[in-house]
Amino acid sequence: MPVTIELSDDALARLESEAGRRGITLDELIAELAAALPAPAGQARRHRLGFVGIGASGRTEPLDIDRERAELAAKKLAEGA
């Protein structure tokens, strides 16, 4: 379904630059960024195999996988990865 959004020239240039750097389309970049956002209220996100590997981490506190993923995504975005 086609959607039109209005962005400043600067925002569009940054998105196009990042998409080019990653070798993906602008649509794919926006979809990735949207997927990193929290799920809408009342809508649970489903994580397939989200538990794999957490047993060997040595951490003893409960793991909030959504928070961990959001923090990692923010860190990578800030680093330009």
Buried (B, 14 or more C-beta within 10 A) or exposed (E): EEEEEEEEEEEEEEBEEBBEEEEBEEEEBBEBEEEBEEEEEEEEEEEEEBEEEEEEEEEEEEEEEEEEBBEEBEEEEEEEE
